[in-house]
Every structure is written in structure tokens, then in C-alpha cells.
Amino acid sequence: MTEASLSLKCPECGSTHVFKDGFRPAPLNALSSEPIQRYRCSEYGHRFSEHVTSLNSVSDNSENNRISASMVKNLVSTQELKTCAEKKEHTPTENEIKAAPQIERLLTQVSNDGRRPGTVRNYRITLTRLLREGANLFDPESTKAALAKAKMKGSTKKNMAARLDVWFNFNEIKWKAPTYSGESEIPYIPSEAKIDQLIASLGKKTSTFCQILKETGARCGEIAASKWTDIDFGERKIRIKAEKGSNSRVLPLSAKVIEMLCNLPRNKERIFANPDDMRSLYYFQRKKAARRLADPELMLIHFHTFRHWKATTEQHRTKDPWHVKMILGHKSIKSTETYIHLEKMLYESEANDSFIVKVANTLEEAIKLMEVGFDYHAEVEGNKLFRKRK
């Protein structure tokens, strides 16, 4: 069940299934300076907060002028700020105050240069994290020392060093970037049964989102950006607008996904919320599913896990890296090679696969074989051979 009051409803869909989802700063003209509790609808992911009356909401109407004492008295309890009160308020350091305006200028330039909002946010996170670690961002050695002491993966430090390159170039400060190498980690590939079990445990909208991730292998940002006009219900296809420099593509959808999409409300241009909201909603529902099913392994399944699973299973099914490259939208086959090696490691015990082989002499026979999972293999003496794994 949710932490919020049963009387609290989502303003978008009216659902009472809502949960607490962080705080936001109170408006400057609000009655209280305390942060405002934010909520999220566990059905469709809408994020909202309870209405807070501001001091400037003054009119000639005497009813509006009477701000009841009970409302002021109950404001803190309404917002349920116990958790917030327990947190220590952060006092900005001298380094943070000094760097703040320059950080905003950099972020504005990065945004104006056409970088995506997520990229701009990563720059802010990097610089803010280092400031909290005690770095003086105008001193290269102090910054490198803070980065070296930070407890994070080498691959993360490598990405942060690349962003610091932009920061120091922007401020015309010379520095020698530290060298970090990303650890080579084998991604977690769950079984299809476990993926299906998790999807079945999610809410209506989140389960549809994850089912599309499973069937297409697309990035979560690509699916979150999808509009209703990108779905061809007749042909059962989805047009995916690529991100991160990949190729756009058109991929098939199953009848199951089409049915799930038809059960969703079409009150907005986009089908889903933005990636951050979908991720927050997914994490909440995944945690509940892991507890209910007593399966902590479900917590290892992230949005990108669906992409890893799709690429690996397609490589195993077809043994065609160019086919996998097309599905994932990779610009270069080098990006797909990861899944070639991963497939070999995961399915090493099945190296000597056995196949069912069929011959098709007409177009109709070939179509029937492909409809039941056979793939074209070769032509021998004028006969077209199709095969599929046993």
C-alpha cells in the first residue's frame, strides 16, 4: 500500500494509489519555507504535490483574505515533513558559492550547443558531486584529488574526467586530465521467465513500457519519447527515434503489446512519462515485486537490462551480428561485438547446437516456415534450406 493518505488522489487520473516521491523547495511567496512533499501516482507515474497557498494570493474578496489559522497550523503536518526534518540542512561552502554562477554559464552553453537535457544534467551532477567532495573547481590539482578519493567506479570517474575537460576549457584553465579505465563487467542477463514474471508484477503503464523494452531492445529514453503517432496498430510496428547518435528504426511489436497499448489512456501526445519519471515509478514497483515474490534477483533488472537481454538472445537465435546491429540502432558493428562475446560466454554449453532443417521449393512454403520460427540458411542444388534450433 502507499504511504500517502487514502484521501489523496492523483489530479490527472483520480487514482488513490499514490506514494511519496521526494520534496521540492517551497515558493518564495509561500506561507512556509518548509519543502513541499511530492507524490507520484503508482498507476501512471504522474508526479504532483498538494496545493500550497502563497502570501501573494490576496484579492478584494474578504473570503480569500482570511487565511485561516488552522491552515497555517496544519501546513507542516499536511506536508509530512518528519523525514525532511531529520535531514541536516546543507550549508553552501565557499567553493560552492564561488563556482555556482560559472557552473550555470557552462550549463547554458552546453545546452545551447545542442546537448540533450540528460547530458546537461550529468554535467551538473558531476560538478556538484566534486564540490561536495571538497574540490576547488578552479584548481586542477584540488579537483583531481577529490576525484581520486571519491568512491565510485573507474568508468564513472572516466566520464567525469571528460566533463571536467569541458569545464576547464570553458574557464580557460590548463590541466592534465587523469587517466581512468572503465572496468570490463559482464552485464546481468536474466532468464526470459524472470523478465516475464517481473513485467507481470508491474502496474499497467510500467508493464507496457517494459514489454516494449523487452521486444525492441530500445533505450528507455527512446521509448519514453514515443508518441501515439509512432505506433502503427495495423502493421504492429513502432517507429523509434534514436538517441545518443544511434540510427532510427522501425521494429515489430507483438499482438500482446498492441493489446496492452490499447488499454492505456490517450490523453496526451506521448504514451509515457519522461525517462526519469518512468524510472522512479519502475524502481518503486520493482521493489514491491521483489518483496512480494521474495526474489531479490529482480532488483538486478534495470531498464538497460532489457536491451542487454534482447541483444544477447537475438545474437544466439540468429548468429547474425548485423541483424543485432540493426535492431539496436548501432552506427558501428564494434558496438555490437560486446554481445557477440557475451552470447558465446552465456551459451558456451550449447556450442554444438542441433537444428531442425526444412526445405522450401515455393514462396508459400518459405513463408509458412518463417511464420513458425525457421530462418533461411542456404540454397543447395536449387533447394532453399531453412532451419531453427531444437
C-alpha positions in Angstrom: 0.0 0.0 0.0 1.1 3.6 -0.3 2.5 5.9 2.3 0.1 8.8 1.4 -3.3 9.3 2.8 -6.1 7.3 1.3 -8.0 10.6 0.6 -5.2 11.9 -1.5 -5.9 11.5 -5.2 -3.8 11.9 -8.4 -5.1 15.1 -10.1 -4.5 13.5 -13.6 -6.3 10.2 -13.3 -8.0 10.3 -9.9 -6.2 7.2 -8.6 -5.8 6.9 -4.8 -2.7 4.7 -5.3 0.0 7.3 -4.7 3.3 7.3 -2.8 5.7 9.9 -1.5 8.4 10.8 -4.1 10.7 13.4 -2.6 10.4 17.1 -1.9 10.7 20.4 -3.8 11.6 23.8 -2.4 8.7 26.0 -1.2 7.9 29.0 -3.4 9.4 32.3 -2.3 5.9 33.6 -1.5 4.6 30.6 0.3 3.3 30.6 3.8 6.0 28.3 5.0 9.6 28.0 3.9 9.5 24.2 4.5 10.0 22.0 1.5 6.8 20.6 -0.1 6.1 16.9 -0.2 5.8 15.5 -3.7 3.7 12.4 -4.6 3.6 10.1 -7.6 0.7 8.0 -8.9 1.7 4.4 -8.9 -0.7 3.7 -11.7 0.5 6.0 -14.4 3.5 7.8 -13.0 2.0 11.4 -12.7 4.0 13.5 -10.2 2.3 16.2 -8.1 2.2 18.0 -4.8 -0.6 19.2 -2.6 -1.7 22.8 -3.1 0.0 25.4 -1.0 -1.5 28.9 -0.7 1.0 31.7 -1.2 1.2 35.0 0.6 0.6 36.9 -2.6 -2.7 35.3 -3.3 -4.5 38.5 -2.0 -7.7 39.8 -3.6 -10.5 42.1 -2.7 -12.7 39.1 -1.8 -12.8 39.0 2.0 -13.1 35.2 1.9 -9.8 35.0 0.1 -8.2 37.4 2.5 -9.0 35.3 5.5 -6.1 32.8 5.6 -7.3 30.5 8.3 -5.1 29.9 11.3 -5.9 26.2 11.1 -4.4 26.1 7.6 -1.2 27.6 8.8 -1.1 25.4 11.8 -1.7 22.2 9.9 0.6 23.1 7.0 3.6 21.2 8.3 1.6 18.2 9.3 -0.1 18.2 5.8 3.2 18.1 4.1 4.5 15.4 6.5 8.0 16.7 6.9 9.3 14.3 9.5 11.8 12.8 7.1 12.9 16.2 5.9 13.4 17.4 9.5 15.7 14.6 10.2 18.0 15.6 7.3 20.7 18.0 8.1 20.4 21.2 6.1 23.4 21.7 3.8 25.3 25.0 4.1 27.0 26.0 0.9 30.8 26.1 1.2 32.9 29.0 -0.1 33.9 26.8 -3.1 30.3 26.1 -4.0 29.3 29.8 -3.8 32.3 30.8 -5.9 31.6 28.1 -8.6 27.8 28.4 -8.8 27.4 31.2 -11.3 30.1 29.8 -13.6 28.5 26.4 -13.5 25.2 27.9 -14.6 27.0 29.7 -17.5 28.6 26.4 -18.6 25.3 24.5 -18.4 23.7 27.2 -20.5 26.4 26.9 -23.2 26.3 23.1 -23.2 22.5 23.3 -23.7 22.9 25.9 -26.4 25.4 23.7 -28.1 22.6 21.2 -28.7 23.3 18.7 -25.9 20.4 16.7 -24.6 18.8 17.6 -21.2 20.2 14.4 -19.7 23.7 15.3 -20.7 23.3 18.8 -19.2 22.1 17.2 -16.0 25.1 14.9 -15.9 27.4 17.9 -16.1 25.6 19.5 -13.1 25.7 16.2 -11.1 29.5 15.8 -11.8 30.4 19.4 -10.7 28.1 19.3 -7.7 29.4 16.0 -6.6 33.0 17.2 -6.7 32.2 20.3 -4.8 30.6 18.2 -2.1 33.8 16.2 -2.0 35.7 19.3 -1.2 37.1 20.2 -4.6 38.0 23.7 -5.7 36.9 23.6 -9.3 39.2 26.4 -10.2 42.2 24.4 -9.0 43.0 21.4 -11.2 45.1 19.6 -8.6 42.4 20.0 -5.9 39.8 18.7 -8.4 41.9 15.7 -9.3 42.5 14.9 -5.7 38.8 15.0 -4.9 38.0 12.8 -7.9 40.7 10.3 -6.9 39.3 10.0 -3.4 35.7 9.7 -4.5 34.2 6.2 -4.0 32.9 5.3 -7.5 33.7 3.0 -10.4 36.6 3.7 -12.7 34.2 4.1 -15.7 32.3 6.7 -13.8 35.5 8.6 -13.0 36.5 8.4 -16.7 33.2 10.0 -17.7 33.6 12.7 -15.0 37.1 13.5 -16.2 35.8 14.0 -19.7 33.2 16.5 -18.4 35.9 18.3 -16.4 37.8 18.7 -19.6 34.9 20.8 -20.9 34.8 22.7 -17.6 38.4 23.7 -17.5 38.4 24.6 -21.2 35.4 26.8 -20.6 37.2 28.6 -17.8 40.5 28.7 -19.8 42.4 26.8 -17.2 45.2 24.4 -18.2 45.1 21.0 -16.6 46.3 17.5 -17.3 43.4 15.1 -17.2 43.8 12.0 -15.1 43.6 8.6 -16.7 40.9 6.1 -15.7 39.9 2.9 -17.4 36.4 1.5 -17.3 36.1 -1.9 -15.7 35.0 -4.6 -18.1 31.9 -6.0 -16.4 29.6 -8.8 -17.7 26.1 -7.4 -17.6 23.4 -9.4 -15.8 21.3 -11.3 -18.2 18.1 -12.8 -16.6 16.1 -15.6 -18.0 13.0 -14.8 -20.0 10.8 -16.4 -17.4 12.2 -14.0 -14.8 11.7 -11.0 -17.0 8.1 -12.0 -17.7 7.5 -12.6 -14.0 8.7 -9.0 -13.2 6.6 -7.4 -16.0 3.5 -9.2 -14.8 4.1 -7.8 -11.3 4.2 -4.1 -12.5 1.5 -1.6 -13.0 -0.4 -1.2 -16.2 1.7 1.6 -17.8 5.0 0.4 -16.4 4.4 -3.2 -17.6 3.6 -1.9 -21.1 6.8 0.2 -21.1 8.9 -2.8 -20.0 7.3 -5.2 -22.5 8.2 -2.8 -25.3 11.8 -2.6 -24.0 11.9 -6.4 -24.0 10.6 -6.8 -27.5 12.6 -4.0 -29.2 15.8 -3.7 -27.2 15.5 0.1 -27.4 16.8 2.5 -24.8 14.4 3.7 -22.2 14.7 7.3 -23.4 13.8 6.2 -26.9 10.6 4.5 -25.8 9.7 7.3 -23.3 9.9 9.8 -26.2 7.4 7.7 -28.3 4.2 9.3 -29.3 0.9 7.6 -30.2 1.5 8.5 -33.8 4.7 6.4 -33.8 2.6 3.2 -33.3 1.3 1.5 -36.4 -1.5 -0.6 -34.9 -2.5 -2.2 -38.2 1.1 -3.4 -39.1 2.0 -3.8 -35.4 5.2 -1.7 -35.6 6.8 1.1 -33.7 8.9 3.9 -35.1 11.8 4.6 -32.8 13.6 8.0 -32.9 17.2 7.2 -31.9 19.2 8.9 -29.2 22.9 9.0 -28.4 23.9 9.2 -32.0 22.3 5.8 -33.0 20.2 5.0 -36.0 16.4 5.4 -36.0 14.5 2.3 -36.9 11.1 0.6 -37.3 10.6 -2.5 -35.3 7.8 -5.1 -35.0 5.6 -5.4 -31.9 3.7 -8.4 -30.7 -0.1 -8.6 -30.5 0.4 -8.7 -26.7 2.0 -5.2 -26.7 -0.7 -3.8 -29.1 -3.4 -5.0 -26.7 -1.6 -3.5 -23.7 -1.2 -0.2 -25.5 -4.9 -0.2 -26.4 -5.7 -0.4 -22.7 -3.8 2.8 -21.9 -5.5 6.2 -21.8 -4.7 8.5 -24.8 -5.0 11.9 -23.0 -1.5 13.1 -24.1 0.6 13.2 -27.2 3.2 11.0 -25.7 2.4 7.5 -24.5 4.7 7.5 -21.4 6.2 10.0 -19.0 9.7 11.2 -19.3 12.6 8.7 -18.6 13.3 9.9 -15.0 9.6 9.6 -14.0 9.3 6.2 -15.6 12.5 5.1 -13.9 11.3 6.3 -10.5 8.0 4.6 -10.9 9.7 1.4 -12.1 12.0 1.3 -9.1 9.1 1.7 -6.7 7.1 -1.1 -8.3 10.1 -3.4 -8.8 10.9 -3.2 -5.1 7.4 -4.1 -4.2 7.5 -7.0 -6.6 10.8 -8.3 -5.2 9.5 -8.2 -1.7 6.1 -9.8 -2.6 7.8 -12.6 -4.6 10.7 -13.0 -2.2 13.1 -12.7 -5.2 15.9 -10.2 -4.6 17.3 -11.0 -8.0 14.6 -8.9 -9.6 16.3 -5.9 -8.2 19.2 -6.5 -10.6 16.9 -5.9 -13.6 17.3 -2.3 -14.8 15.8 -0.7 -17.9 19.1 -1.3 -19.8 19.0 -5.0 -18.8 16.1 -5.4 -21.3 18.4 -4.1 -24.0 21.2 -6.5 -23.0 18.8 -9.4 -22.9 17.3 -8.7 -26.3 20.7 -8.2 -28.0 22.1 -11.4 -26.5 19.1 -13.6 -27.2 18.9 -12.3 -30.8 22.6 -13.0 -31.4 22.1 -16.5 -30.1 19.0 -17.1 -32.2 20.3 -15.7 -35.5 24.1 -15.8 -35.1 23.9 -12.6 -37.2 25.6 -9.6 -35.6 24.4 -7.3 -38.5 20.8 -8.2 -37.6 21.5 -7.4 -33.9 23.2 -4.1 -35.0 20.1 -3.1 -36.9 17.8 -3.8 -34.0 19.9 -1.9 -31.5 20.5 1.0 -33.9 24.2 0.9 -33.6 26.2 3.0 -36.0 29.2 0.7 -35.9 29.5 -3.1 -35.7 32.1 -2.6 -33.0 29.4 -1.6 -30.6 27.6 -4.9 -31.3 30.7 -7.0 -30.7 30.1 -6.9 -27.0 27.0 -9.0 -27.4 28.8 -11.5 -29.7 31.3 -12.2 -26.9 28.6 -12.2 -24.3 26.5 -14.7 -26.2 29.5 -17.1 -26.6 30.1 -16.9 -22.8 26.5 -17.4 -21.8 25.7 -20.2 -24.3 29.0 -21.9 -24.4 27.4 -25.2 -23.3 25.2 -25.0 -26.3 28.1 -24.6 -28.8 27.1 -27.7 -30.7 23.5 -26.7 -31.3 21.3 -29.0 -33.1 18.8 -27.8 -35.7 15.6 -28.8 -37.4 16.1 -28.4 -41.1 13.3 -27.9 -43.7 13.3 -27.4 -47.5 11.1 -24.9 -49.2 10.6 -25.0 -53.0 7.9 -22.4 -53.3 7.3 -18.9 -51.9 4.3 -20.1 -49.9 6.3 -22.9 -48.3 9.1 -20.4 -47.3 6.5 -18.1 -45.8 4.9 -20.9 -43.7 8.3 -22.0 -42.4 9.3 -18.4 -41.4 6.0 -17.9 -39.6 6.8 -20.8 -37.3 10.3 -19.6 -36.5 12.5 -21.0 -39.2 15.3 -18.9 -40.7 16.7 -19.0 -44.2 20.1 -20.7 -44.1 21.4 -21.5 -47.6 20.5 -22.8 -51.1 21.7 -26.2 -52.2 21.1 -27.5 -55.7 18.2 -25.1 -56.2 16.6 -26.0 -52.8 16.2 -23.3 -50.2 17.1 -24.6 -46.7 15.5 -23.3 -43.6 16.5 -24.1 -40.0 15.7 -23.4 -36.4 17.1 -24.6 -33.1 15.5 -27.6 -31.4 
